[in-house]
Amino acid sequence: MAIAHRKFVSAVVLLAVAALAGCSAQPGTAAVINGTKITEGELDDATLEFGDLTGQPPQPSVVLNTLLAAEVFPGIAAEHGLALSDQQVTQRLEEQAVLQGAEVPAEGYSPAFIDLGHYLFSATDAQAHPDAAAIFQEFTTAMGEADIEVNPRYGQVEDSGEIVPSQHDWLVTPDAAAPGATPGQG
């Protein structure tokens, strides 16, 4: 009986590790979309640069959603004549930095942040396109059909292809804590 119990516990632990692993077959992976890996380093770079540009630190899951969209939307936009070069994206990011009073990094923007810019600027340009509704419908369909795996650390993928941050009732957010309470006090 004890051996069977240990085997059961071992099997449950292995299944739990496999379920939590998600993208851990590729260490350092934040997500994979249609076979294209987005590393945690790329996500960190894009998150930091977005925060530097806007002055507001974004949630990593929001940036990861944008990086996933950046793997799909620019191709659709290009089919409608809305392609942007990396140089055009960099120029527009630099213009945004000037408007925001932010510094342009001396070493330039990371490839991940340029990818993020491809999505943001293509989506902005698409809004003024005569076929905007069709472009965004095509994008919505493509995201819903995309093969997306997300490291559970960043959330869960919905049927729409959007990442929703994981909610665990055992995690207490700072704004949910009682005023004046310190962790560990009841």
Secondary structure, 3 states (H helix, E strand, C coil): CHHHHHHHHHHHHHHHHHHHHCCCCCCCEEEEECCEEEEHHHHHHHHHHHHHHHCCCCCHHHHHHHHHHHCCHHHHHHHCCCCCCHHHHHHHHHHHHHHHCCCCCCCCCCHHHHHHHHHHHHHHHHHCCCCHHHHHHHHHHHHHHCCEEECCCCCEECCCCCEECCCCCCCCCHHHCCCCCCCCCC
